[in-house]
C-alpha cells in the first residue's frame, strides 16, 4: 500500500490482556493477504466485525456505522472507523494507520469516503473482501463496495473463515481459561437450582458470583473484550420443563418444578474468546423415559467425539450422529446439526459446521462444540455441549463438567 503514511502504530500493550500479540496478528494478516493474492487480488477490505477483531485485536460494538480494515499487498494496514470509535481504536487496534470519518450517514456517506481512501492509498487492481460492503444492521443503508469502486470484488470470506478456524496456542489458552470459568459458573448455577425458584433468581446470582471469583483470580490485567457479555455466565435461557424441547428458547423466567428437564448454558469472556458448556439436568423424581432419553443423548455425543478426527470432512461427524439417530429411532426428535466451530464473538457459532452439507476438512487446531440434541415435545430437551480441540489423534475436551445423570440430578 502506497501513500503518505506517517502514523505511529496503534495498540498499547498495557491495555491488552491474554491473547495474540503483535507478531501473531501481523502473521494472520500476511496469511490472508497471501490467500487474496491466490485469488488475483491486490489487497483486502474486511468488514465483518469478527474478521476485523481477528486481524487487529480491536473489539467493538457493531452499529449502523461502518468499520473496515484495508490491507495492501505490501503488508500495510489501515483501520477505517467512525469518529466515536477513534480513541477506542487507538487504544486497542494493532494497525499501521487509523482514519476516522465524521458520522453515518453524514454529509459524505462513509462508503464514498472509504472509496476515496482506497484510491489514495494506491490499492490498484482487484480487491478482495469478506463482504461486498458493510454487512449492515441497525437501519444501515449503503452501496456495495463493488458499486463505489466500479469493479467486481473478489470474495475472501471462506479463506478468512478457515484462517480463524485453526486456533493458535494463544487462542487455545484463552479458550481453556474461558472453559475453566464456564465450569465454575455452571457449578454455582447447579448448586443454586431448586424447585420453586425462577430461572433469573438462580442464574443472575450464580453468574455474578462466578464473575467475582474470576476477576479476583485473574486480577487487573483481565480484559473480557466481550461483545455482549463480560465475565462468566450461566443460565437456562427459558429451557425449563417442556420448554427445554425448544433448542433456542428465550428467557421466560420460568419456575422450576419437580420432574423438570433443564438445559443450561455457560461461558466466560476471555480476551474476546468464548467457550460453550451446556448440560441437561433433571429435577427429581426422574422418570424412566427421561432417563432413557438422557442416556441416548450422551451416547450421541460420544459418537460425535469418536467421529471427530483430522483429515475427515465435517460432514462425516454429522453423518455418524444421524446414523445413530436412525438406529435408535430418534429422527422425529432431531432438530439441528452436531456442532460448529467456536472461538471469538457472541453468539459464538462460526464456520465450519459439523453438518451433513459441510465438506470442510477437519484440521488439527480447530475447536468445535459437540452438541447433538434429542427433543421430545411436551417432555423436554436433552443436550450436552462441550468445547473440544482437534488434536493429531482425535479430540481433547476443553470443558470439564460431569456428564452422567446421577451428578446432574437435582434433589
C-alpha angles and dihedrals in degrees: 000000000000131000140091102314120159105145126136111245113265128224119081110220090210090067095049128089133199113326140075119349128217095274092053093048091050090049091054091052092048091054092049092048089051089052089050090052089055087056089052096253127144095209146344136253113194124194109164110104095227092049090050091049092048092051099040110020088238113134115189141163108261113226137152088296112094121234119191138177117213118200122188122207087245089066099255119137134206126187116208113203141160115261092253089063098044099097090040091053093047090056097050114014118101099210140120096239141013122203121187128201123203106247145309125296089002128154089295116037111241092238090057089050090049092051090054091051092050090054092044092051090054100241100159133178123023121352125211121215140177088224131014092245135334109328090227133199129157089070095305116166121183146136123269117259090243090055096053092043094044091224135088117268121225118227119241094165096110092048090051091049093051091047091053093044095065107069126216122223090261092052092048089051089055091049091049090053091046090050091050093056094041087061091050091051092047092049090053090048093051093047090053098045111107135153113270096035126107121236095249092050086059106034101045098054091042092052093046092050093048091049091050090053091047095050092045092051099043094041132204093324091069113114119178095191083195125170098206107358138033131199121007125327138186126180148150098228091209094305095133126130115331090353089068085077087071103082095203100034120158130230112283097163088241120186118240116239135186112280094022122146110223127197114197138189132202136177142149132216114237117170090326095312126118132192124201125228120172130169139183111228126184128209112221135285094063114202122218091246093052090049091050095051091045091055092047090051092052089049091053091053090050090053089052092048092052093047096050104096133143114261095033124104118254087241091066092066093052090044091055091051093046089052088053091050091050093048091053096041092245101132093104086062097048118111111159148011123282100260150306143236114277138195127100130031140021125293084038101209110126139165137302104056130204089235134134089242098051113090095178111139114247110237135194108264096035116127122211142176114236107207118146108168138200116208124194112184112228092019111051150265128280117205136142118186124195131180109232134184120220110233132183090268103033133293139334120207113235093180115063119191134128114279102184126101095238094059093042097051116106119213 
